[in-house]
Amino acid sequence: MTGGQGALSLDSSVDASGMRKHEEIRRIDSDRPALRVIEPNVEEMQLHAERLDAVDKACAAGAVWRRGKQAGEDCQD
């Protein structure tokens, strides 16, 4: 590793010196405005499906998300 990489950590509960950080739970106001959901268009859905097909093909056992339920079955409105 190069200098500085030894302190690289993806664990957000530990600071750069390796000491555990104490983090408070931050409560969010339940009266906040709803988040805006941007739905994908037909072209974006097709591109996404093609990407999933490529990942599925690259995996010898097939992609986990392609087993069992059909896409969208567990996403009820």
Long-range contacts (C-beta under 8 A, 24 or more apart in sequence): none
